[in-house]
């Protein structure tokens, strides 16, 4: 275990954009503050063109605002992460290989905005060491830079350095002002990630400057989720953590809250259906996913790769769990014809194998599991591979439901 492994654990937190300061600092914000808030609101609702236009207006209105520059960099990163498609809880739960984020023609604008955000924040800290908001901005910028550095092959050394700077800076903000809930977003997630690792990783992380503590991490994230200016990022983080910890009803609650706040983000509806399946509420999942599929058909905005197949796959799982095998099989076969990504195709074949087993057709089930195994190994998707191997060993029964 070494620096690369630890860096891979930590940099996931840095994609969190931590869009704003604690509420009591809003009055000190520049004239661009409301425009920045509008930019993030649009980005969270998947309206990226509108979000980027707002960020650029914010910079034009106040080029001295670190937060305005960081908003542009963060939203560009969010857009390219969306285009990559690795933004579901399935990915957060691990096991699915994902392509690296590439910024392409946007790289210069991203780096320019991030460099300026860092420069302005650090200059403000040097001018006034008690400027907590500027310290927070500095830490948030370093966190975003850690994600960027980690997107390069063998970029974990540089990413680790920036991740540690982000963690230390946000921890310092909390030490200076425990009520600055926004700083708990990155600090809390890093703490959770470290606490979730084995003893060797935790030992190395401690001497590298990181501290793991699940209870503390959850408290920080819960506090951030109640701050009106960081609640979206914090709730998104908690959704992932609750799912990893098997707290499925709490994850489902979070998706419903986010659905109210982000009515144009159809992927929240998808996550609501997925969370309902994990919580053993497949009837609710069927309703949520059916409504989402109907909305998807009329949404002309860009989709994540293989998105329609993903929706159909999840609804097929819900219907499989409900014993509606013919409807489940119909959804899954249409999903296979809808250009699914490799990992999704593998999981679809696992579900079809289970339907075949429940229907008494073991030969067909073995064929499906074999296809699943090949697709999962090629992706790769460790969870799917293990499910396919289990299906090949023995027939599936209703003793456990797929996720």
Phi and psi in degrees as a GROMACS rama.xvg file:
@    title "Ramachandran Plot"
@    xaxis  label "Phi"
@    yaxis  label "Psi"
@TYPE xy
-147.446  -160.097  UNK-2
-61.3755  -41.0958  UNK-3
-61.5633  -43.3759  UNK-4
-64.329  -45.5435  UNK-5
-65.3529  -39.8026  UNK-6
-61.0141  -40.4398  UNK-7
-61.7342  -34.1401  UNK-8
-67.8781  -41.0349  UNK-9
-84.2466  -36.5712  UNK-10
-70.3969  -14.0079  UNK-11
-57.6902  -31.2336  UNK-12
-68.2897  -24.2178  UNK-13
-73.1106  -16.8506  UNK-14
-67.8459  -18.57  UNK-15
-64.4602  126.542  UNK-16
-85.7593  -15.0315  UNK-17
39.809  69.5232  UNK-18
-70.2566  -16.6647  UNK-19
-150.209  171.215  UNK-20
-84.0305  171.276  UNK-21
-61.576  154.272  UNK-22
-56.2753  -37.2774  UNK-23
-73.3331  -4.5681  UNK-24
-96.8515  -3.07275  UNK-25
-60.9177  -38.5234  UNK-26
-61.766  -23.6178  UNK-27
-88.6826  -4.07199  UNK-28
-71.0421  157.324  UNK-29
-72.45  171.561  UNK-30
-60.596  -16.257  UNK-31
-83.0427  -3.63535  UNK-32
-56.4084  -47.9033  UNK-33
-66.7799  -33.8114  UNK-34
-67.2695  -38.1088  UNK-35
-63.9273  -43.9777  UNK-36
-59.1909  -41.508  UNK-37
-64.0449  -36.6312  UNK-38
-62.5856  -47.2769  UNK-39
-66.479  -38.6328  UNK-40
-59.5168  -41.7013  UNK-41
-65.7926  -42.1679  UNK-42
-63.3003  -42.5229  UNK-43
-64.1329  -24.1033  UNK-44
-95.09  12.7399  UNK-45
70.4954  16.4888  UNK-46
-96.1326  74.4877  UNK-47
-71.4171  -36.9443  UNK-48
-61.3595  -44.7332  UNK-49
-63.9267  -39.7949  UNK-50
-63.2464  -44.7143  UNK-51
-66.9114  -37.755  UNK-52
-62.5685  -40.7452  UNK-53
-65.1793  -41.7119  UNK-54
-62.3117  -41.6033  UNK-55
-67.1132  -35.8319  UNK-56
-64.9141  -39.1094  UNK-57
-61.9991  -41.2881  UNK-58
-66.6281  -41.2084  UNK-59
-63.2818  -37.0491  UNK-60
-72.0448  -32.8517  UNK-61
-150.256  82.114  UNK-62
-65.837  -10.048  UNK-63
-91.4273  2.73094  UNK-64
-89.1401  115.114  UNK-65
-61.1927  -38.8703  UNK-66
-65.3602  -37.0187  UNK-67
-63.6068  -44.3595  UNK-68
-65.1145  -41.2711  UNK-69
-66.7077  -32.0667  UNK-70
-61.3307  -40.1273  UNK-71
-64.2322  -46.7369  UNK-72
-62.5892  -43.7888  UNK-73
-64.6224  -40.7193  UNK-74
-72.1466  -36.5639  UNK-75
-59.4765  -41.8202  UNK-76
-65.197  -43.4028  UNK-77
-60.0869  -42.6526  UNK-78
-62.4072  -44.6689  UNK-79
-72.9433  -30.5362  UNK-80
-65.5079  -41.2169  UNK-81
-59.6189  -46.2243  UNK-82
-63.6768  -29.5811  UNK-83
-70.8839  -32.8632  UNK-84
92.9381  -5.62346  UNK-85
-88.5733  62.6552  UNK-86
-128.161  10.3422  UNK-87
-92.2512  163.446  UNK-88
-62.763  -31.2623  UNK-89
-53.0818  -42.8275  UNK-90
-68.492  -40.0018  UNK-91
-64.546  -29.0028  UNK-92
-73.5474  -12.4304  UNK-93
94.1968  163.351  UNK-94
98.6512  -15.6904  UNK-95
-102.908  125.477  UNK-96
-76.5025  137.883  UNK-97
-129.854  150.384  UNK-98
-72.9405  157.207  UNK-99
-71.4149  151.32  UNK-100
-74.5566  130.608  UNK-101
-122.453  128.921  UNK-102
-88.3205  -15.3264  UNK-103
54.2585  -129.355  UNK-104
-68.1352  -14.0055  UNK-105
-88.2845  -1.57265  UNK-106
-61.3193  -43.4813  UNK-107
-64.4208  -42.5096  UNK-108
-66.7225  -40.6658  UNK-109
-59.9973  -51.6516  UNK-110
-66.5634  -37.459  UNK-111
-63.0829  -43.595  UNK-112
-67.3618  -40.098  UNK-113
-69.5049  -40.4268  UNK-114
-61.1984  -42.7148  UNK-115
-69.2696  -38.7797  UNK-116
-60.59  -43.4272  UNK-117
-65.6046  -45.1526  UNK-118
-60.9871  -46.1512  UNK-119
-66.5967  -41.1433  UNK-120
-65.0876  -45.3914  UNK-121
-67.404  -35.1749  UNK-122
-63.7739  -39.6154  UNK-123
-65.0859  -38.1506  UNK-124
-65.8224  -40.7761  UNK-125
-65.452  -34.5481  UNK-126
-72.17  -35.7852  UNK-127
-145.717  101.237  UNK-128
-63.8956  -15.3799  UNK-129
-94.5683  7.44346  UNK-130
-78.9935  90.4372  UNK-131
-64.4812  -38.8309  UNK-132
-60.222  -40.4693  UNK-133
-66.8882  -38.8329  UNK-134
-60.9284  -43.2107  UNK-135
-60.7143  -45.0724  UNK-136
-60.2109  -40.7359  UNK-137
-60.2507  -46.8156  UNK-138
-64.3311  -39.2045  UNK-139
-65.5031  -38.953  UNK-140
-64.724  -40.9696  UNK-141
-65.407  -35.5589  UNK-142
-63.1944  -43.5625  UNK-143
-65.3164  -37.9754  UNK-144
-65.5241  -32.8197  UNK-145
-61.9858  -42.6692  UNK-146
-62.1488  -42.282  UNK-147
-62.0347  -47.0344  UNK-148
-63.3398  -34.8237  UNK-149
-69.4712  -15.4776  UNK-150
-75.8781  -11.6812  UNK-151
-86.7174  146.982  UNK-152
-57.0616  131.508  UNK-153
57.535  32.8375  UNK-154
-94.3965  11.6028  UNK-155
-70.6172  -26.482  UNK-156
-63.3813  -50.0053  UNK-157
-64.6094  -39.5469  UNK-158
-62.9681  -40.3448  UNK-159
-61.466  -42.068  UNK-160
-61.0623  -44.031  UNK-161
-72.436  -35.7404  UNK-162
-62.7732  -42.2708  UNK-163
-63.6178  -39.7098  UNK-164
-63.1785  -41.625  UNK-165
-62.4913  -45.6979  UNK-166
-63.1642  -46.1114  UNK-167
-64.2655  -40.5037  UNK-168
-67.9288  -45.3006  UNK-169
-70.281  -32.9996  UNK-170
-65.9448  -36.1741  UNK-171
-66.353  -38.5254  UNK-172
-58.9019  -45.745  UNK-173
-66.4363  -35.0536  UNK-174
-66.5148  -37.0071  UNK-175
-75.9728  -34.5078  UNK-176
-147.054  91.9853  UNK-177
-60.0588  -17.4647  UNK-178
-86.0417  -2.08076  UNK-179
-81.4172  79.5165  UNK-180
-61.2522  -30.932  UNK-181
-59.6072  -33.4621  UNK-182
-67.1472  -18.7077  UNK-183
-73.7641  -9.61925  UNK-184
-64.9979  -59.9906  UNK-185
-72.1393  -44.1645  UNK-186
-60.9276  -41.2306  UNK-187
-67.2472  -41.6902  UNK-188
-67.9284  -40.3293  UNK-189
-60.7649  -44.2231  UNK-190
-59.015  -42.2215  UNK-191
-64.6143  -45.5646  UNK-192
-59.404  -45.1677  UNK-193
-64.9357  -44.226  UNK-194
-63.7751  -21.2957  UNK-195
-84.8922  -5.2479  UNK-196
-94.2875  172.408  UNK-197
-74.8467  173.279  UNK-198
-60.9307  -37.8402  UNK-199
-64.4038  -42.7285  UNK-200
-66.4323  -42.2881  UNK-201
-62.3714  -38.4376  UNK-202
-62.7071  -47.8682  UNK-203
-63.7167  -41.8455  UNK-204
-62.4799  -38.6903  UNK-205
-60.1431  -45.7112  UNK-206
-75.9231  -14.8669  UNK-207
-88.4143  -3.22284  UNK-208
106.668  6.69518  UNK-209
-105.981  151.571  UNK-210
-126.119  132.132  UNK-211
-107.607  133.867  UNK-212
-164.603  103.243  UNK-213
-62.9357  -43.5502  UNK-214
-61.9639  -45.6058  UNK-215
-65.0946  -41.6897  UNK-216
-59.1045  -46.2232  UNK-217
-64.3941  -38.3473  UNK-218
-64.0538  -42.1889  UNK-219
-63.1862  -43.8572  UNK-220
-70.0052  -37.4015  UNK-221
-62.3675  -42.5173  UNK-222
-61.9024  -43.782  UNK-223
-64.2322  -31.1864  UNK-224
-71.1716  -15.0255  UNK-225
-98.7438  -8.122  UNK-226
-78.0433  126.291  UNK-227
-61.4784  -16.9612  UNK-228
-99.9595  -9.74387  UNK-229
-128.333  8.29084  UNK-230
-64.3748  -33.201  UNK-231
-66.7201  -51.7205  UNK-232
-61.9796  -41.4468  UNK-233
-67.026  -41.3578  UNK-234
-67.4451  -36.7411  UNK-235
-62.8135  -40.6635  UNK-236
-65.5891  -44.2316  UNK-237
-64.2465  -35.0087  UNK-238
-57.4775  -45.2486  UNK-239
-64.8059  -45.2514  UNK-240
-67.7691  -45.2725  UNK-241
-58.045  -38.8654  UNK-242
-66.3064  -41.7589  UNK-243
-65.7283  -33.8299  UNK-244
-87.6237  1.56403  UNK-245
76.1163  17.3028  UNK-246
-94.0728  67.8716  UNK-247
-70.4926  -35.4537  UNK-248
-66.87  -35.1497  UNK-249
-69.3382  -37.096  UNK-250
-62.6664  -41.5765  UNK-251
-62.3831  -40.8295  UNK-252
-59.844  -43.3342  UNK-253
-61.1142  -42.4559  UNK-254
-63.5234  -36.0983  UNK-255
-68.6366  -38.7538  UNK-256
-65.5393  -43.9999  UNK-257
-65.1952  -34.6603  UNK-258
-61.6455  -34.516  UNK-259
-70.9996  -40.5159  UNK-260
-75.0712  -30.4563  UNK-261
-124.088  71.3855  UNK-262
-66.2081  -21.1297  UNK-263
-96.598  0.111631  UNK-264
-91.7619  94.8548  UNK-265
-66.3795  -22.9363  UNK-266
-70.2079  -21.683  UNK-267
-66.3005  -38.5514  UNK-268
-63.8751  -39.33  UNK-269
-60.6929  -46.527  UNK-270
-66.017  -30.4797  UNK-271
-63.0181  -44.28  UNK-272
-63.6283  -43.0737  UNK-273
-64.603  -41.4259  UNK-274
-65.2498  -37.4475  UNK-275
-65.0197  -36.8814  UNK-276
-62.6696  -47.0206  UNK-277
-63.945  -30.1935  UNK-278
-83.4443  3.25833  UNK-279
75.7561  23.9554  UNK-280
-118.391  63.7324  UNK-281
-68.4866  -23.5848  UNK-282
-65.452  -43.5576  UNK-283
-64.7133  -37.3617  UNK-284
-62.4744  -42.917  UNK-285
-59.2044  -42.7782  UNK-286
-65.0116  -48.921  UNK-287
-62.0295  -44.0399  UNK-288
-71.647  -34.4913  UNK-289
-65.7866  -42.9135  UNK-290
-63.7222  -40.773  UNK-291
-66.4162  -39.5377  UNK-292
-63.2006  -39.9655  UNK-293
-63.2603  -41.5996  UNK-294
-67.9047  -36.1237  UNK-295
-59.2211  -40.8596  UNK-296
-62.2159  -30.5821  UNK-297
-97.9731  3.41333  UNK-298
-93.4893  113.71  UNK-299
-87.3243  -1.3185  UNK-300
-74.1877  163.304  UNK-301
-56.6662  150.009  UNK-302
-112.095  157.009  UNK-303
-73.3162  155.914  UNK-304
-55.1436  130.075  UNK-305
67.6402  26.0123  UNK-306
-66.8184  -45.9215  UNK-307
-60.566  -41.108  UNK-308
-61.7484  -36.2715  UNK-309
-65.2006  -44.9835  UNK-310
-59.6655  -47.0888  UNK-311
-64.5992  -37.6308  UNK-312
-61.2191  -46.4968  UNK-313
-66.1686  -39.867  UNK-314
-67.5586  -34.9167  UNK-315
-60.2076  -39.7809  UNK-316
-62.6768  -44.3908  UNK-317
-59.7822  -43.406  UNK-318
-72.1634  -32.215  UNK-319
-62.1195  -45.4712  UNK-320
-62.5488  -30.8455  UNK-321
-83.0994  -2.21458  UNK-322
80.4808  11.5836  UNK-323
-92.223  71.9844  UNK-324
-65.8776  -38.7999  UNK-325
-66.5505  -44.09  UNK-326
-64.9893  -39.9258  UNK-327
-60.7321  -46.9268  UNK-328
-62.2429  -38.7412  UNK-329
-60.5354  -47.572  UNK-330
-59.7426  -44.2533  UNK-331
-68.2091  -36.7518  UNK-332
-70.4666  -38.601  UNK-333
-65.1109  -37.1724  UNK-334
-60.2889  -41.8947  UNK-335
-62.8646  -29.9458  UNK-336
-86.8406  1.88473  UNK-337
-107.905  29.9286  UNK-338
56.1728  58.0125  UNK-339
-71.1685  154.925  UNK-340
-67.8341  165.026  UNK-341
-57.9871  -44.367  UNK-342
-66.6454  -36.8445  UNK-343
-66.7063  -42.5901  UNK-344
-59.8401  -41.4012  UNK-345
-60.9931  -44.317  UNK-346
-69.1523  -32.6257  UNK-347
-61.4288  -44.7715  UNK-348
-64.6029  -35.3467  UNK-349
-60.5533  -46.9895  UNK-350
-62.7614  -40.4331  UNK-351
-65.505  -35.3502  UNK-352
-63.3909  -38.5797  UNK-353
-67.1842  -39.0696  UNK-354
-62.3158  -42.3156  UNK-355
-62.9841  -42.1119  UNK-356
-61.4452  -45.9104  UNK-357
-65.9783  -23.2603  UNK-358
-89.8969  -1.33186  UNK-359
84.5465  14.7107  UNK-360
-108.869  81.9143  UNK-361
-66.4268  -36.3691  UNK-362
-63.0403  -43.5938  UNK-363
-65.9372  -38.7505  UNK-364
-60.3151  -44.942  UNK-365
-61.0444  -39.3191  UNK-366
-61.3288  -42.5241  UNK-367
-67.0321  -44.0407  UNK-368
-63.4369  -35.6795  UNK-369
-65.7447  -42.6046  UNK-370
-64.3517  -39.5252  UNK-371
-61.167  -45.4659  UNK-372
-59.6308  -43.6562  UNK-373
-64.3366  -43.8444  UNK-374
-66.7199  -39.5379  UNK-375
-69.7179  -37.2276  UNK-376
-70.1141  -32.2714  UNK-377
-74.8029  -26.7451  UNK-378
-63.7835  -54.2862  UNK-379
-88.2176  160.921  UNK-380
-141.543  102.172  UNK-381
-63.4754  -41.4605  UNK-382
-61.5646  -48.9215  UNK-383
-61.9198  -42.1709  UNK-384
-58.4935  -44.9361  UNK-385
-65.1024  -39.0906  UNK-386
-65.7463  -39.1446  UNK-387
-65.1535  -42.6922  UNK-388
-62.9698  -40.0474  UNK-389
-62.9513  -39.8181  UNK-390
-66.2175  -33.3785  UNK-391
-71.5925  -30.4038  UNK-392
-73.0334  -42.5398  UNK-393
-153.389  153.029  UNK-394
-61.5581  146.74  UNK-395
-76.891  139.669  UNK-396
-125.697  177.471  UNK-397
-81.8231  18.2561  UNK-398
-68.0435  -27.5367  UNK-399
-145.015  142.282  UNK-400
-96.8074  144.124  UNK-401
-69.2185  160.557  UNK-402
